[in-house]
Amino acid sequence: MPSSSAHLPLFLSLLLSSFGTILSSSSESDLLLTFKASVEDPALVLSDWSPNFTNYCNWTGITCSKTTSLVTSIDLNNRNLSGYISPSICQLPELSTLNLASNNFNQAITLQLTECSRLVILNLSNNLLWGTLPEQIGLLSSLVTLDLSRNHIEGQIPLSLGSLVRLKVLNFGSNFFSGIIHSNVLKNLSELVLLDLSRNPSLISQLPQEIGRVSKLRWLLMQRSGLYGTIPESLLDLHELEILDLSQNNLTGIIPLGLGLGFLKLASVDFSQNMLSGSFPIDVCYGKVLLELSLHENSFTGSIPKIIEKCSSLERLQVQDNKFSGEFPSGLWSMPQLKLLRAENNLFTGEIPDEVGVPSQLEQVQIDNNNFTGGIARGLGSIRTMYKFSASLNRFSGNLPDNIFDSPVLSIVNMSHNSLTGPIPEPRNCRKLVSLSLAGNSLSGGIPPSLGHLPVLTYLDISNNKITGEIPPELQNLKLALFNVSFNQLSGSVPASLVSGLPASFLQGNPDLCGPGLLNPCTVRPERQNSKNNGLIWTVIVISIIVGLMLIASGLLAVYRLSQSRPGSGKWKSVFFYPLKITEDELLMALVERNSIGEGAFGKVYAIPASDGEFIAVKRLLNSGNLSFRTVKAEIKTLAKARHRNVTKLLGFCYSRGTILLIFEYQQKGSLGDALRKPGFSMDWRFRLKVAVGSAQGLLYLHNDYVSQILHLDMKSNNILLGDDFEPKITDFGLARVIGEAAYKSSVASELGGYCYFPPEYGCIKKPTEQMDVYSFGVVLLELITGRPAEQPESRESLDVVKLVRRKVNMTNGALEVLDPKISSSAQQDMLEVLDLALRCTSVLPEKRPTIIEVVRSLQSLQPIALPPILTGDGELPCVE
């Protein structure tokens, strides 16, 4: 039997190995905790990064090797993190992936980060990184993916990038790189599949001939990258290319012959917004997989050859703003996959063939300012996917087809300045129609009253025609930002509410029109006036009786509910998520009128003092849906888990059969709505932008970052509370989940008459969407820009802020007129950018609105970059002897 001493070396080896693993584990967790300590984490996504959770491989965003248990990946994409990226993570010996994209890190790319020598993937995109990219980036020789896009990095593209021979993805898009693109950067990158240098307008470079040596390239994106000169012939050597975008540069000359012959896999080509000339690239369809071709805003001449009809897979064709001429290929109108056709501002001739629309998936057609003739083909009305048809400034003639408005998604129609005749067809199915322009034709007949039943119609221009009859009163149902009926043959009275805030010129040229502000005042016959007065008296009497009965019924109902939920009845159940310095009985007894600080559609809000002198806010909701305690508790617990610096903390709730009390943290400065309604409201632009950014960040957290997505559905200035230094906190989110969908809709129904925070589609769709919150937030942005509340019911001016702004921006210098004059002119450019964002947010069509993350990024880009103290002069400079 062998002695025990024979096993001693094996035992020591195992012991040392185990000890080494323990030391390594301890070291790795310490390095990760050092990284965490340098990061600001308002949403507490790194809460499990703690010594209490000993297995760091299970921490959020961490992946470890199955064999060594060492960290191989840190993936914290889109976690609302900020602060400083500690170089401690470069000491993790097997770290191969670092993904911190879509956060708020605001720093230069330090030399220490280039010490992460084993990195295969480095993704720091969509942050606030600044400064230059160090030459030492070339030391990361294992990199396969390098993505620094959508930051503020500037300076030259380092030559050392050419040594990263394993690179497959190089994305520097949307930065501030300058100088030229050196050929040495490209010539050794033979493995590169994606090259994105787009949106770097200060590069000012020619496209190097060496681009042809990157033979595996599939995506070449260089739009808005300061390119000039001719397109090199070597581009034709990129036989794997699928996406080619050289748009919005200063390229000159012609497109090299053989574009289509070499690029058999090419799916998208974009040469738009350059200074290119020559003829249409006749061989571009050779590969038969082309989906998109954009040549617009150049100086191309000649005709478009019929060979374009062989591009059977083509979905988007844009040739607008060139010098093309000749007959437009008729086969384009019936290409089976074509969705977008833009050919405006050329010299095309021809007619729209009768067979258009069979088959067709056309969604958008713009052929304005050409020489098209003939009639508007009836087949256009049968295209159920068409949402925009614009054919102004042509020579179309004849009557409009009676089905021209039949597409259920039709949104924009512009056939102005042609030679069209006959009546305006009745709109039947186009309930999404936003804009209708038929100005400058010879149309006759009356204005169809059914236009007043189109819920989102905002722009109506039928000026300079031969329209007769009265203006239909049904049009008063619309929130028209533009209503131009000038130079027709209209008669009768003009509804004052319809034209309030619009220029008088939109009514001129109709001598038989009468009404306030017009040369011809309306007169009423005495007997008719007396009859009208008698009818008005009876109407007032009937309404008074009905209102009185409703008040009595409401009072009785309120008394009943109070009796059911009064303190001391023993029917209350309470849940506190945080320790409160107030008892349940004290809280219930404090629900008295003197503590009331406001009232909305859902109930009153009270500010109640606790024993420590601090206040809490209590919102009283009527539980008209009679939801069970268990259901309410589950929903409120979900809301209470929301943790964000821009979201009000839900402290607890009390429940009875008829009432729910929500307990929130209290903000002494009140709400943004309160501030806007104060006489002489004044807040400088820096604080307004801070309120906008913080509110958007809170909404983004609820939509995207919270584990259970929450739609606010009641976003308004009254629900944005102002904390210290004007840090905003959004409140009253997710109430539909607490009181039930039916009760929620019932509560807000009374406000829909003029409630401009609600998007046009509210009540027309079954399921609420993120776009509804974006619309409401856009209204808040308009309030911040104009300095006025969304609605002013006590004012003579009946326009809400959305209608007011839309009407003014259609006038000369109107955009400047809507800006709050109390703000310094130095902020004017930023305010105009936010105005543009607000108008996009309040687009009538939900699909045209930006996402909330796009809103946040747009607003954040206007905030000044916080530079280190040494660059701002606020810190001490090192002593130099």
N, C-alpha and C positions, 0 to 999 in steps of 0.2 A: 504494500500500500504506500503510495507516494507521500512524502512528508508535506506538512502544511506550508513549509518555507518555499516549496516549488511553485505555489500559487501566488506568492507575494508580489512578483512583478506584474502579473495580470491584474491583481487587485489594485495595486497602486496606479496602473494605467487607467483602469475604469474610474478610480476615485478622482484622478487628475482631470479626466475627460468630463466627468459630471461637474467637478468644481469649475472647470473652464466654461461649461455651458451656463452654470449659475451666474458666474461673473459676467459672461456675455449678455445674458438676459437682463441682468441688473443694469449693465452699461447701456444697452439699447433702450430700455424703458426710461432711464435717466436722460438720454439724448432726446427722446420724444417729448418728455416733460419739459425740457429746456426749450424745445420748439414751441410747445403750447404756451409757456410763460411769456413768449414774445408776441403772441397773437391775441388780438381782441376778438372775442367770440360772443356777440350779443345774443345769439339764438341758443347758446349753450350746447352746440352740436358736439363739442369735445368734452362733455360732462363725464363720459366714461373713461377719459384719459386720466386715470387716477391710480395711485399706489394701492387703493382699495381693490382695484380690479387687476389682479396680478398677471393675468394672461394678456399681455399687450397685443398679442396677435388677433384678439377679438375686439380691440378698440376700433372706434369708427374710422373708416378709411384706410385701415392698415391691413396689408396682406403679407404673410410670412411664407418662407420656403417650407415645404413639407418635410424636407430632409434635415435642414439645419435649424429650423425654427427662428431664423433671422429675418428681419424685415426686408422685403423685396420691393414693396410698393406703398407709397403714400398718395391716396386719391381723395382729395377734399374739394372736388369741383363744385362750384356754386353753393357754398355754405355760408355766405355773408360774413366771411372772415376779413379782418384787416390787421393793421399793425406791422410787424417786421418778420421777414422770413429768416429765422435763425440759421446760420451755417452749421449748427450742430448736427443737422441731419446728414451732412456730407461725411460724417464720421461713421455712418451706418455702413458696414463693409459690403453688404450685398444689395444696397438700394439701387434698383434699376429703373423705377418709374416714379416720377414726381409730377403730380397733376394738381395744381392750385388754381386752375382756370376759373374765370367768372366769380372773382372775389373783389375785395377792395384794398389790396395791398398797394401801398403808396411809398415807393422807395426806388433807389437806383438798383441796377443789377450788380451786386457786389462781386469782387474777385473771389471771395470765399465760396460763392455758389459754383464757380468753375472748378472747385476741388471735388465735386461729386463725380469722380472719374468713371464710375461704373454705370452711369445713367445711360439708358437706352431711349427713354421717353422723357422729355422735359416740356411740360405744357404750363406756361404762365400767362396764357392769353386772357384777354378781357379783364385786365386789372387797371391799375393807375401807375404802372411802372414808368420811370422817367430816366433821363440821362443817356449816356452813350453805351453801346454794347462793347465790352472790352475785347481786345484781341485774344485774350486767354480763352475765349469761348472755343477756340480751335483745339484746346487740350481735351475736350470731351469727345475723344475719338470713337467711343462706342455708340454715339447718338445715332438713332434711326429716325426719330421724330423730334423736331425743334419747332415749337409753336409759341411765338411771342406776339401774336397778332392782337390788335385792338388795345394798344397801350399808348404811351407818350414817349417812346424811345426815339432818339434823334442821332444825328451824326452819320458818318460814313458806315457802309456795310463792311465789316472787317474782312480783310483778305484771307485771314486764317480760316474762314468758313470753307475755303476750298480744300482744306485738309480733312474735312469730315466725310470721308469717301463712302461711309456706310449710309449716309442720309438718304431717306426715301421721302420724307416730308419736311419742307422748309417753308414756314409760313410767317412772314413779317408784315402781313397786310394791316392797313389802318394804323400807321405809326407816322413818325416825322423824320424818317431817314432822308439824307440829302447826298449830293454828290453824284457820282456815276456808278454804274454797275460794272465792276472790273471783269474782264474776261477770265482772269485767273480764279475768280470765285466759282465759275460755272464749269470750266473745262474738265475738272476731275470728278464732278458729281454725277458719275455715270449711272448710279442706282436711283437717282431722284425720280419720283413719281408725281409729286405735287410741288409746284413752285408758285408761291403767292407773294408778290411784292405790291399788290394793289393798294390804292389809296395812300400812296406816299408821294404827294404832288411835288415835293422838293427834290426828288432824285435827279431830274434833268439829265437824262442819259439816252444814248442810242441803245437799241437792242443788240447786244453783242452777237457777232457771227458765231461765237462758240455755243450759242443756244442749240445749234443742230447736233452737238456732241452729247447732249443729254437725251440719249436715244430712247430711254424708257419712259419719258415724260408723258403723262396722261392728262394732267390739268395744268395749264399755263394761264395764270391770272395776273394781269399787269395793268388793269384799268386804273386810270388816274394816277399813273406812276411817273409822270413827267417825261415820257418817251418822246423823242423827236427823230427826224430823219426817215429813211426808207425802211421798209420791212425786209430783212435779210433773206436771201434765197435759201440759206441753210435751214430756215424754218420748215421747208418742205421735207427735211430729213426726219422729222418727228412723226414717224408712221404710226405710233401708238396713241397719238393725241386724240382726246375725246372732247375736251373743253378748251377753247381758245378765246380769251377775252383781252383785247388790246384797246378797248374803248376809252374815250375821254382822255386822249393824249394829243400830241401835235405831230402825228405821223403824216408823211407826205408821199407823193408818188402813187404807184399802182399796186394792186395786190398781185403777188407773183403768180405767173401762170402755172397751172398744175395743182392748185390748192385742193381740189376735190380728188384728183387722181392719186395724190399721195396719202391723203387722210381718209382711209377707208372706214375708220372707226369714229370719225368726227361727228359729234352729236350737237354741239353748240358752237357757233362762230359769231363773234361780236367785234366789228371794226368801227362801231359807231363813234360819232363826235370826234372825228379827226379832220385832217385836211386832205384825205385821199381823193384821187380822181380816176379817170378811166371808165371802163364799162363794167357791166354786171359780170361777176365771176361765173362764166357759163358752165364750168365743169363742177360746180360745188356740190351737185347732187349725185356725183358718181358713186359715193359710198352707200347711198340709199338708207342711211340711218340718221340723216340730219333732222334734228328736232327744232332748232332755232337758228335763224339767220338775221343778223342785225347789221345793216349798212347805213343807218340813218345819220343825218347831220354831217354829210360829207359833200363832195362836189362830183358825184358820179353822174354820167350822162348816158344818152342812148336809151334804148328800150329794154324792158325785161323780157328775155327770150322765153318762148313757150316751153322750153325744156324744164323750167321751174315746176311745171305741172307734173313732172315725173318724181318730184320729191314727195312721195306718197306718205312719208312719215312726218312731214313738216307740221309743226304745231304753232310756231310763232314766226311771222315774217314782218320785219320792220325796215322800210326803205324810205321813210318820210324825210323831208327837208333835204332833198337833193335836186338834181336837174334832170331827172328821168323824164322821158317823153314817150310818145307813141301810144298805141292801143294797149290797154291793160289786159293781160292774159285772162280770158274769160274762164278758163279751167280752174283758176285759183278760187273762185267763188264756191266751188263744189268739192274741194279737196277734203277727204273724209276726216282727217285729224286736225285740220287747221282751226285754231282757237283765237289767235290774235292776228289781225291784218291791219297794218298801219302804212298808209301811202300818202298822207297829207303833204301839202306844200310841194307838189311837183307839177308836171305838165301832162299828166295822163289824160287820155281820151277813152271813149268807149261807153258801153251801157252795162248795167247790172242785168245779167241774163235771167229770163223767167224761171229757169230751173234751179236758181240759187236756193239753198236750203234742203236739197234732196241729193245725198244726205249731207248734213252739216252739223258741226259742233262749234260753230262760230260763237264766240263770247263777246269780242270787242272788235268793232270795225270803225276805222277813222280814215276817211278819204277826202277831208276838207281841202278847199283851195286847189282844185284841179279843173279839168274841162270835161267832166263826165256829163253825158246827156241822157235823154230818154226819161222813162218814168221810174218811180220807186217800185221795184218788183214786189209783187204780192208774196212771193216765196220768203221774203225777209220776215214777214209776220209769223211764219210757221216754224222759225228757228226757236226752239224752246229754251236754248241756252244763252241767247243774246241778252247781255246786260248793258251794252253801250253801242249806239249807232250814231255816228257823227259824220254828216255829209254836207256841211255848209259850204257856201261860196263855190258852187258848181252851176251847172245849167240844167238841172233836173226840172221836169215839167209834169203837168197832168195832176190828177187827183191822188190824194194819199189813199192807199188801200185800207179798207175798213178793219183789217186785222193787224195793222202795223204795230199796235200796242198790246199784242196778245201774249208776248213772252212773259211768263210769271216772274222772271228775275230782272226784267227790264228796269234800268236805273237812270240812264242818261240818253236823251234823244236831242240831237241838234241837226235840223235841216233848214236852218236859216239862210237867207240870201240865195234863194233859187228862184224858180218861176212856177212854183206849185199853186194849184187852184183847188176850188171846191171846199167843202166843210172840214172842220177838225173832227176826225173820227172819235167816237165815244170810247174812252178807255175801259176795258173789260176786266182783264186779268192782271194788269201791271200794278199791283199794290206796293211794289218797291220803287216806283218811279220817283226820282228825286229832282231831276232837272228836265224841263221841256222847253226847247227854244225853236220857234217856228217863225221868227221875225224876218221881215224883208221878203215876203212872198206876195201872192195875190189870193190868199185864203178868204173865204166868205162864210156866211152863216153866223151862228151865235157861239158863245163860249160854252162848251158842254158842262152842265152843272155837276156831272159825275166826277169832274176833276176835283171837286171839293171833298170827295170821299176817298181820295188817295192819301193814306195816312202819313206818308213821309215826303210828299211833294213840297219842295223848298224853293225852287227857282222856276219861275214861269215868265217867259218872254214871248209875247205874240204881237209885238209892236210892228207898225208899218205893214198892215194887211188891209183887208176890207171887211173886218169883223163887225157885225151889227148886233143890236139888242142890248139888254141890260147886263151888268156884271152880276153873275149868280151869287146870291147871298151864301150859298153853300161854301164858297171859297173862304169864308171867315173861319171855317174849321181848321184851316191850314196855318202853319207857322212859316209864312213866306218871307224869306230873306230878300227875294227880288220878285217884284210883280210889275211888269212893264207892258202896258196896253196902249201906249201912245200911238197916235196917228192911225186910228181906225175910224169906225162910224158908230161908236157906242153911244148909248143914251141912258137916261135915268140917273138915280142917285148912286153915289159911291159910298159903300160902308166905311165909316171912319176907322174902325179897328183894322180894316184890311190894309190900309195905306199909311197907317201911323208910322212916322219915322222914315218914310220913303220920299225921295225927291218928287216935287210936283211935276217935273218933266216927264215922269213915267205915266202921266195921265193926259198930257197935252195932245192937241190934235184931235180931240173928241169934243166938238163944240156943244153937243147935246148932253154931256155929262154934267151933273150938278152935285154939290156937296160942300162940306167945310173946306176952306182953303182954295176953292175953285172960283173962277170969275162968275160962274152961274150958280147962285145959291138955290137950293131946292125950296119950293113953296108948297104949302099944304092947304087945301081947301078947308074953310071953317067947319063945314058939317063933318068932314072927314077927321078934322082935329078933335071935335067934340066926341065923336064916336071912339076915337083913339083914347081920349082921356077917360071916358066911361069904362072902356075895356081895361085900361090900366088900373083904375080904382078897384074894379072887381078882382083883378089879378092880385093886387096887393092884399085885399081882404082874405082871399083864399089862401095865399101863401102864409099870412100871419096866423091863420087858424091851424094850418098844418105844422108850422114851426112851433106854435104853442103846445100842441099835442105831443110833438116829438120831445120837447124839453121836459114835459111832465113825465113821459115814459122813461126818458134817460135818467131823470131824478129818482124815480121809483126803482129803476134797475141798479143805480149806484148805491141807494140805501140798502137794497137787498144784498148786494155784494159786500158792502162794508159790514153788514150784520153777520155775514158768513165768515168774514176774515178778520174781525176785530181782535185786537190784542186781548189775550186772556180767554179766548174761546176754546183754547186747547187744541186747535186744529192746525197749528203751524209745525212744520218740520224744517230744521235748519242744518246746513252743512257749511262749515268755514274751512277754506283751504289754507288759510294763514291764521295765526293767533291774532284776535282782534281785542282791542281795549274797550269792548262794549259787549254787554250781554244781549241775548235775544230779546228779552223783555224791554230793555232800554232802547233798543233799536226800533222795536215796534211802536213804543210809546212816542218816539220822536218823529213819527210820520205825520206831522201836523203842518198846517199851511205856512207858518212862519219859517219853517225850514225848507220850503219848496224853492227851488232855484230855476225851474223851467218845466215845460210840458211839451211833448211831441205827439206824434200819431199813436204811440204805444203806451203812453202814460206819463205820470209826473216823475221828476227827478228831485231828490232831497239831498241837502248837505247836512250831515249829522255829526256833531262833535263826539269824540270818544273821551275816555277819562284822562288820557295823556295830553289833551288839548289839540290833538290832530283831528282831521276830518275824514270821513268816508263819504262816498257818493252812493246813493241808493236809488235804483230805477225800479219803479213799480209797474209791472206788466199785468194786464188782465189775462188770466188763463182761460180765455173764452172757449178754447178747444177742449178744456177739461182733461189735459194730458195727465197721465198718472205720475206720481212722485218718482217712480223708478225710471220712467222715460225721460222726464225733465232732468233728473240727476245725471243720467248717462250723457245727455247732450251738453249740459253745463260743464261737466267734468272735462269733456273734450275741449270746450272753449277755454276753460281755466288753464289748460296746459300750454296755451300760447305764451311764449316768452320772447319778447323783442323790445328793444328800447323805444320803438315807435308804436307800440300796441299797449293799450291800457290794461293793467293787471286786474283780473277778475278775482276778488278775494273770497267770495262765497255767495250763498243764496238762502232765501227762506221760501217755503212753499206752503200754500194752502190750496184748497180745491178751486178757488176762483182767482187766485192772485199768485204771482211770482215776484219776489224781490231780488234783484241782482245787486250785489255789493261790489263796487269798484274803488280803486284808489282815487283820491280826489285831487284835482288840479285847480289851484287857486286863481290862475289867470283866466279861467273859463275857456270858452271855445273860440275858434276862429270866426264862427258865425256871430258870436256876441261882439267881437272886436269890429267886424265889418259894419254892424248896425249902429255902432256908437257914432254920434255926431262928430264930424271932423276926424274920422278914422285916419290914422297915420302910422305907417310901418315902413321902414326903409327896405330897399330891394334885397339887401343881404339877408334880412330876416324872412322876407317873403319867400325867397328861394330856399332858405333853410326849411321853412314849413313845407314847401312843395316837395323837396327831396325826401325829408323824413316821412311825410305821409305816404309818398309813393313806395318808400322802402318798407313801411309797415304793411301796405297792401300787397306788395310782392311777397313778403313773408307769409301772409295768410294764403296767398294763391299757390305759391311754388315751394316754399321751404318748410312749411309746417307739415307734420306727418299726415294729418287728415285735412285735406284742402278745405278752406273755408272761404265762401263767397260772402262779401260784406252785404251787398244788396240794399244798403241805405247810406252809401257814401255821400257825405255832404259836409259843408263847413261847420254845421252845428255838432257834427260827430268827430271833429278834429280838435282835441283839447291841447292847450298851450301850457307846457311846463316851463321849468327854469330856462332862461336864455332862449325862449321861444322854441324849445325842442318839442315837436308835435307828437301826440299820441292819438291814434284812432281808436274810437270806442263804438259801442253798440253794434259790433260785428256779429253776424250769424244769428240774429234774433229769430229768423224764420225757423231755425232748428229748435229753438227753445219753446216757442208758442205754437208751432205747427204751421205748415205752409198755408192752409186755408185761412187761419186766423190772421196770419201776417198780411196776406193779400187784402183781407177785409179791412185791416187797420189802415193801410195806405190808400185804399180805393178813393177815399174822400179827398185826397190831395192830388189826384191825377189830373184834375181839370187844368191846373196851371203849374204843375210841379215839374220844373224844368230839369231836375236832376235825373229823372227817369228817361232812359233812351226811348226812341220811337217804337222799338220792337216790344217794349214792356206790355204784357197782356196779350201779345200775339204769338208768343212761343211758349211751349209747355215747360221747358227746362231752362232755368237761369244759366247764364254764361259769364265767363270772365270779362267779355267785351262789355257787358252791362256795367260792371264796376269801373271799367276804363272810361266809359262815357261819363259816368257821374264824376269821376275824378277830373275829367276834362273841364267840367263845369266849375269845379273848385279852382282850377288853374285860371279860368276866365275871371273868377272873382278876385284872385290875387293880382291879376294883371290890371283890371279896371278899377279895383278898389271899391267896388260896389257889391251889395248882396245879390244873390242870384235872382231874387224876386223882390219887388217893392210894391206890394198890394195897396199900400196906403198912398202911393204916388199916382198922379194923373197919367204918367207914362206907363202904359200897360205892358211894355216890352220887357220880357225877362232877359237875362244877360246873354243867353245864347242867341236869341233872335236879334238883340241889339247889336252884338258884335258882328254877326253874319251880314246884317244890312249895311253896317258902316264899312266893312272891309271890301264891299263891292263898289265903293265910291273912291274917288281920287283922294289919296292920302288918308283914306279911312282907317287903315291899320294904325297909323300914328295917333289918330283921334281917340281910339279906344283905350290907349295907355293912360294909366292914372297920372294926371299932371303933377301930383305931389311928389313923384319919384324923380330923382335927378336924371338929366338927359344923358349922363355918362352910362347909365344902365339901359339905355334905349335899345341897343342891339340885342342884349340878352333878353329883354322883355319881348322883342319881336320874335325871337326864336322860340320862347315859351308860348307866345301867341300861336305860332304855326303849329306847335305840338298840341296845344289845346284844341285847335280847330280839327286836327286829325283825330284826336281822342273823341271829339263830339261829332264825328262823321255820322251821317244818317245810316250808312251801311256798316253793319258790324265788322265785315271782313276788311274794311278799309282802315279800321282803327289799329294803332300799334298795340303790341303786347305790353303788359305792365313792366316787363324787364326792359323793353326798349324805352319805355317812358322813364324808368329810373336812370338808365344809361344816358339818355339825352339830357336830363336835368343835372346829373352829376358832372357831365362834361362842361357845364357852365360854372361850376364851383372852382374857385382858385385852387391850384395844386399847393398842398401844404409842404413847402420845402424845409429841409433841415435848418436849425437855427443858424448854422455857420453861413448859409446862403442868404438868409433874410436879415442878418445883422442883429438878431435877437440873442444870440449866444455869445459866449466868450471865445475870442480867437486865441489860438495857442501862442504862448510867449516865445518870441524869437530873439535870440541875443545876437 
